């Protein structure tokens, strides 16, 4: 059942919390995704079956949470994550970040390593506002974005991505591949070879950049960006079983 909390910044965040044993699992969705996605719901079922604590939530401007998507930024969504961690969880958590959620998970791990029992990145997309959005724009589009404050970029979904100047500028304040990224907990990265949104190079860059005592990257042949096939979901279950001490 969906509940709500109000963050210190005054944003109203929708969440679903499954009580259980620790370490709890916190699922962080992707850009324009919500807590009702296939992976989030499937892993919630995994948690219930094993009596593990599990949290899924919507960033502001996403799903049932308050705010407009176009007004948000990476920093805002990282703040939302910090707020739900503080209000709804205790002790170290296993952070599961999908796409943009992988970037958010890295930010949490860098700022609050004591709250991280493990990190799972699924097609993680760190620094995409700079390395994908900005890097992929023409000089004319960049100029229009800076002048008008926003621009529409084509996407693989029904509607274009609305990219704002604030999203780009805030993203530059939250990059994780340009400075040390130490995660003193096990890290598992998963990347599909048929992912049309995040390239293998991103996964390899993250593998090379993260400093962790136990870091592994797994490529899954034929898996797409959703990483939601039965085989992919089973792989995520196995990983979380390992992090949670079996089940």
KELODO-75978 format. One record per residue (C-alpha): residue in three letters; x, y, z. Coordinates in steps of 0.001 Angstrom, whole numbers, plus 500000, padded with zeros to 6 digits. Layout:
<fikols>
ALAXYZ ...
</fikols>
This chain:
<fikols>
UNK500000500000500000 UNK501377503386498992 UNK502122505895501742 UNK503676509359501654 UNK506311511314503513 UNK507192514989503307 UNK510890515683502856 UNK512835518486504546 UNK512674520273501169 UNK508872520148501215 UNK508474517484498545 UNK505834514782499047 UNK507287511363498233 UNK505213508246497536 UNK506593504947498790 UNK505794501306499489 UNK507612499744502429 UNK507740496027503140 UNK508828495382506726 UNK511286492596507386 UNK514787491628508378 UNK517922493462507343 UNK519882494403505569 UNK516971496062503837 UNK516841496555500075 UNK516099499984498581 UNK515128500122494906 UNK515917503317492975 UNK514251503669489603 UNK515374505308486411 UNK514786508609484653 UNK511010509070484186 UNK510350505636485729 UNK508250504942488807 UNK507984502469491647 UNK505459500321489780 UNK508004498981487293 UNK508597495276486635 UNK511891495030488522 UNK510662496957491566 UNK507528494835491923 UNK509345491579491281 UNK512022492304493863 UNK509356493335496344 UNK507881489854495896 UNK511337488366496456 UNK511631490344499699 UNK508207489313500975 UNK508947485639500310 UNK512160485861502326 UNK510980488141505109 UNK513370490911504056 UNK512755494631504362 UNK512188496319501000 UNK511529499909499968 UNK510473501301496594 UNK509572504943496056 UNK508971507657493481 UNK511354510587493178 UNK509654513988493118 UNK508130514620489705 UNK507819510875489145 UNK504867508542489646 UNK502631509485492572 UNK505046511924494199 UNK504576515686494137 UNK506121518088491657 UNK506617518333487911 UNK509175516094486270 UNK510588518972484211 UNK511395520936487378 UNK513563518199488882 UNK517279517444488817 UNK519767514796489871 UNK520485516689493088 UNK516770516856493929 UNK516302513136493375 UNK519366512306495441 UNK517907514455498247 UNK514620512546497950 UNK516562509299498320 UNK518376510565501388 UNK515044511593502901 UNK513420508178502487 UNK516532506435503766 UNK516495508562506922 UNK512759508350507522 UNK512026504756506555 UNK515144502611507016 UNK517622501748509757 UNK521214500691509363 UNK523076499717506209 UNK520934498984503161 UNK521476497182499864 UNK521003499877497217 UNK519599498637493902 UNK519793501328491235 UNK518349500938487752 UNK519691503242485011 UNK519613506734486570 UNK519028504997489883 UNK522537503589489540 UNK523876507146489480 UNK521783508049492523 UNK523040504950494337 UNK526630506021493658 UNK525912509464495083 UNK524434507937498237 UNK527362505535498593 UNK529885508345498187 UNK528203510647500687 UNK526974508064503194 UNK529090504916502981 UNK527990503811506441 UNK524450503299505103 UNK525508500930502321 UNK525581497151502835 UNK525891496558499098 UNK525271498235495773 UNK523648496701492695 UNK523731498694489465 UNK521378497594486681 UNK522339499285483401 UNK523670502055485615 UNK523842505440483900 UNK526183507702485874 UNK526776511228484553 UNK524325510764481662 UNK523217514397481684 UNK526747515379480684 UNK528009512355478762 UNK524807511562476872 UNK522436514526476800 UNK524941517379476602 UNK527552515473474611 UNK524933514436472070 UNK523620517935471381 UNK524631520091468454 UNK526108523500469170 UNK522814525032468054 UNK520828522883470477 UNK523212523718473309 UNK522841527417472611 UNK519038527117472517 UNK519013525168475780 UNK521113527791477550 UNK519026530644476147 UNK515519529198476425 UNK516098527015479472 UNK514848523755477974 UNK514895521588474884 UNK513068518460473719 UNK515249515486472780 UNK513976512366470998 UNK513583509252473119 UNK512729505589472639 UNK509428506173474421 UNK506141507826473453 UNK507205511335474404 UNK510491513220473949 UNK512793513944476852 UNK512434517494478113 UNK515955518489479107 UNK516339521672481131 UNK519286523937481672 UNK518923523269485392 UNK519156519500484832 UNK522430519932482952 UNK523966522440485352 UNK522882520514488443 UNK524140517289486886 UNK527606518822486634 UNK527580519336490387 UNK526820515648490948 UNK529111513803488531 UNK530613510595489938 UNK533064509505487221 UNK535324512568487558 UNK536339512188491195 UNK537108509282493553 UNK534201506927494165 UNK534883504616497081 UNK532247502053498042 UNK533389500056501098 UNK530854497291500392 UNK530257494659497712 UNK529242496066494311 UNK527533494144491506 UNK527027495744488108 UNK524792494241485416 UNK524677495291481784 UNK522756493878478831 UNK524548493603475498 UNK521375494675473653 UNK520876497825475770 UNK519989500679473423 UNK520193503391476104 UNK523398502686478039 UNK526483501415476227 UNK528957498808477405 UNK531554501562477690 UNK529594503123480560 UNK529563499862482488 UNK533287499379481910 UNK534037502959482958 UNK532138502419486199 UNK533945499117486771 UNK537304500836486352 UNK536338503831488481 UNK534685502402491598 UNK537011501494494445 UNK535455498520496245 UNK536825495468498054 UNK534441493235496089 UNK533404494512492663 UNK532035492493489739 UNK530529493373486374 UNK528288490887484561 UNK527318491256480911 UNK524153489430479884 UNK524025488590476214 UNK520836489790474536 UNK519442491640477561 UNK517956495071476860 UNK517829498207478979 UNK514804496993480923 UNK516739493982482218 UNK513389492416483127 UNK513377489025481397 UNK512846485975483639 UNK516564485145483428 UNK517576488698484342 UNK515176488829487269 UNK516451485474488508 UNK520000486812488347 UNK519004489795490486 UNK517325487482492992 UNK520464485356493280 UNK522549488454493879 UNK520269489786496590 UNK520142486365498230 UNK523925486534498463 UNK523855490038499910 UNK521138489128502404 UNK522903486024503603 UNK520901483541501546 UNK517221482696501606 
</fikols>
